[in-house]
């Protein structure tokens, strides 16, 4: 342990032992003085703090200082009742306050206790309760605000993590302050009870044991009790004040004293008005000198403040002119065109009519939905979606939006504000009134309906969604469809670094000795292109490590990985234990194999155009047959030709699934409902 830790531990243990073990009077005087000094230190720290978390140990300090005061109270009570004395500090405080009159001294002591208990402690306790409750209630909103700033690119992951940590610390601090404020309240009550006990028991002991007269006993024990009470209550009052300052302190760029002076002396007009009122009061029957002196003082303050305000305005204007000149100079610099070359991976542009959906002040939750989109893509695809940039564009229609991938328009849509989109899932018989349209994400027929028709549509069984859900669903599908384009080397590096934390041996074996980032990125992009999740990244890397010495071809490695992920692929594309598929004539497989051309950059398909069109025509016919009976078209072929057949099929549609026999779970029964032949 460090020496500081030992010192604090010994100090806390000593405080507890003081309750049991008598303390010498000389040491007791030192400890009482230390108690006052410690309370002053805490008050000054509270005043000069800029925010509450800078003194996060304060709740624990409240407990320690309260225990310290109570142990001192017990020690002084032991001397007051046992020997009729309690050291020089207590007697000095008692004589100073009482000034020879025990009744006056006791009343002053009671007033101090009442001020602390009824005003400062009660107020601090209430503020602590409210601050704790509102801090906890505000946590979800603050978390969503951080996520929104993160999505919009205003902050990065490190800043977001720091902000979340600060929010958690604030909640812990104010929760602890809510409980710690009870220490101050209990200390005030204990001080009153100890004072009453000291006076009552002191009178009895003075008369019966020490043979003092009643008047002598009152004078002696009231002096000691008031002195003891003041020595303990003054530090308690200081710490209560510090408690109130901390729980009522808002975060600021400066300390409390600076804020008070800056904000109280902000308006010169206020000083002039106060000066005029005080000048008027000075000519009334009220005392002239104090009011006239204050009137002149406030007038001087007002004139001085007005001079300072004018100087600050001139400085602001000068700064604005200098900044404008600097901006012009910056624009002229040739290197400042570099930021214009930056292209956002994903952009969502929308017309001015959709701005309320993205504006939190108007109840929009589009930012929060972007957070859910990134989480959904991480769970389903295993990729970290880059920041989604939101931009309003006055050049497009008011209710239109455009989705861009790397600066290029890939999708667009249009919504009707204050309307809902109703889609028939296929089992609805009734009809509803609305404007015919097409659902943008999947191209399904739908209708725009108003609020009055919404309830009826839901009763009939229509799927009804609001405009923000339409945009977020469309954006999600576009991101999934183009996820292979969004996965770059930087994203792959993040995945590898994340894997290294749990499986360093695997990463060290593969990177960079076996594969570089570019080779790994090509395999992952091939998987994402066909909708295969890369969330099980460790298994993918294990398979690549197994076959890394066999081939470096990204397409072949992709096939090996797909075969290793056969259970996941089967579950994703085949429902149940039976698969109705379209098979491929072995002659076509042979034609494809014979048409493969190997080069230094990889293997590609070089097939006769006439044969290619013949194959695509037959595939189209078989796919249409399968769709006509309500089945999802799945083509199954030999592993060696699967990837090349898939690229051929993509000329028809990217939605047609092409699997190899090695990618299907052996427990699944394959039933051929068609064959592609030539």
Number of C-alpha atoms within 10 A of each C-alpha: 5 6 8 9 10 10 10 11 11 11 14 14 10 14 18 14 13 16 18 11 10 14 18 12 17 12 11 20 19 12 16 23 14 13 21 19 13 16 21 17 15 20 21 13 16 26 19 14 21 20 20 21 16 13 16 17 12 21 20 13 15 22 15 16 21 21 18 22 23 21 19 24 21 16 21 27 23 18 18 22 21 12 12 18 19 25 21 14 18 25 19 16 20 27 17 13 19 22 12 13 13 20 14 13 24 21 13 16 24 17 12 16 22 16 13 23 22 12 12 20 28 19 17 26 24 15 20 26 18 15 21 23 15 13 20 18 12 13 16 12 11 15 16 16 16 21 22 21 17 20 23 17 15 12 15 13 13 10 13 18 12 11 16 17 12 13 19 15 14 20 21 16 22 26 19 18 27 23 15 20 26 18 21 27 20 13 20 24 14 14 21 18 11 19 23 14 15 24 23 14 14 25 25 18 19 21 16 12 10 13 12 16 13 14 10 14 21 21 18 22 24 26 30 31 28 29 28 30 26 24 24 24 24 19 25 28 23 21 26 29 20 24 29 22 18 25 25 15 17 11 12 12 10 12 17 19 11 12 14 11 10 11 9 11 15 15 14 20 15 15 22 19 15 16 24 17 12 20 19 14 16 19 13 9 7 10 11 15 11 11 19 18 14 16 24 16 13 20 21 14 17 23 15 12 18 16 12 13 15 11 12 12 11 12 12 12 12 12 12 12 12 12 12 12 12 12 12 11 10 13 12 11 10 8 9 11 12 8 8 7 8 10 12 15 18 23 21 20 21 26 19 18 17 23 18 15 17 20 13 15 9 10 10 16 18 22 24 18 20 22 17 15 20 19 16 16 20 16 14 14 20 18 27 19 22 15 20 23 16 19 17 17 17 12 9 14 14 19 16 18 24 21 23 22 21 15 13 14 14 12 16 18 17 21 23 17 17 11 19 24 26 28 21 19 11 8 9 14 9 12 11 15 13 16 12 13 17 16 20 19 18 10 9 12 13 21 20 26 21 18 10 9 16 21 12 15 21 12 11 15 17 24 17 19 15 16 19 19 16 19 22 18 17 19 25 19 15 18 21 19 15 17 22 21 15 19 20 16 16 12 17 18 15 13 18 20 14 13 16 15 10 11 13 13 10 15 21 12 13 18 14 10 9 15 16 12 16 15 15 22 21 20 23 25 22 18 21 22 17 16 21 20 22 22 16 12 16 18 14 21 18 17 18 25 19 12 14 16 9 11 11 15 16 22 19 19 25 22 22 19 23 22 21 18 22 19 14 18 19 19 13 12 17 18 10 10 13 12 19 19 25 23 22 20 13 13 12 19 19 11 15 21 16 12 14 15 12 10 8 6 8 12 15 14 18 13 17 12 9 9 14 15 13 14 18 20 16 15 21 15 12 21 22 14 15 18 11 10 8 9 13 18 20 19 26 24 23 16 18 14 19 20 21 20 23 19 15 18 20 15 9 13 12 15 13 16 18 24 26 19 15 18 21 23 19 13 8 14 13 18 12 14 14 18 17 21 17 13
